[in-house]
């Protein structure tokens, strides 16, 4: 599983010109799933994500996590995170899990994050989505297991 985590002031995702997910302060996270991922992978990364300390404290040091800043998550499925460009100029996506594996794990990951007392908004799995955000910092972290 691969996460691209961006600390944001706000983020939203649209499908067919309709906003389907929107947050203010928090993380916009692109979620890539490969065929070796499991519920245990999701559990591990959900815990790491919600406890990631990259929000500023009173001394402008990155010491605060989502809960301490009342932050939210916008989670967006993104199979292209497993695009392999080592051969040629057209990415191969063979390392991305097929939808019958990735959709249940994406849903499980979203639910796990919610169970950790964090407000979660989502994109729509498999949809053509338009994402808008204001990266704060900018702070972008790649997490993987």
Secondary structure, 3 states (H helix, E strand, C coil): CEEEEEEEEEEEEEECCEEEEEECCEEEEEEECECCCCHHHHHHHHHHHHCCCCEECCCCCEEECCHHHCCEEEEEECHHHHCECCCCCCCECCCECCHHHHHHHHHHHHHHHHHCCCEEEECCCCCCEEEEEEEEEEEEEEEEC
